[in-house]
């Protein structure tokens, strides 16, 4: 059985998020949770929150035990990009891209 949790529109680029998400792929859920506790990045806190939500979904909605769960898939996809502009020399404008991403974690009991 597969259980998933998605966090959408996180105000961080997907590139920064992927560095943390790659570290937990294939690990047992509780071991992944422990590993994220020692990563000192803002993205690690968001991934840990999503993982905790996926574990809670598995326990409460499907009656699975956290000890048996494994991170089958952990992905950070690009979300919407807010486009802003900053003034530059001689009346021109320079773009500012405020990126967002979606974090998806799939747990499996196999």
Residue pairs with C-beta under 8 A, 6 or more apart in sequence:
1 62
1 64
1 108
1 109
2 72
2 106
2 107
2 108
3 54
3 57
3 58
3 61
3 62
3 64
3 69
3 106
3 107
3 108
4 54
4 57
4 104
4 105
4 106
4 107
5 50
5 51
5 53
5 54
5 57
5 104
5 105
6 50
6 102
6 103
6 104
6 105
7 46
7 49
7 50
7 53
7 102
7 103
8 79
8 102
9 79
9 80
9 100
9 102
10 17
10 46
10 79
10 100
10 101
10 102
10 103
11 98
11 100
12 42
12 43
12 46
12 99
12 100
12 101
13 99
13 101
14 76
14 77
14 78
14 79
14 99
14 101
16 41
16 43
17 43
17 46
17 47
17 76
17 101
17 103
18 76
19 41
19 43
20 36
20 39
20 41
20 43
20 44
20 47
21 47
21 74
21 75
21 76
21 103
22 74
23 35
23 36
23 39
24 32
24 35
24 36
24 47
24 51
24 71
24 74
25 71
25 73
25 74
26 70
26 71
26 72
27 35
27 70
27 71
28 67
28 69
28 70
28 71
29 51
29 54
29 55
29 66
29 69
29 70
29 71
29 107
30 66
30 67
30 69
32 51
32 71
33 48
33 51
33 52
33 55
36 44
36 47
36 48
36 51
37 48
46 103
47 74
47 103
47 105
50 103
50 104
50 105
51 71
51 105
54 105
54 106
54 107
55 66
55 69
55 107
58 64
58 66
58 69
58 107
58 109
59 65
59 66
64 109
68 109
69 107
69 108
69 109
70 107
70 108
70 109
70 110
71 105
71 106
71 107
72 106
72 107
72 108
73 104
73 105
73 106
74 103
74 104
74 105
74 106
75 103
75 104
75 105
76 101
76 102
76 103
76 104
77 101
77 102
77 104
78 99
78 100
78 101
78 102
79 99
79 100
79 101
79 102
80 100
81 97
81 98
81 99
81 100
82 97
82 98
82 100
83 95
83 96
83 97
83 98
84 95
84 96
84 97
84 98
85 93
85 94
85 95
85 96
86 93
86 94
86 95
86 96
87 93
87 94
88 94
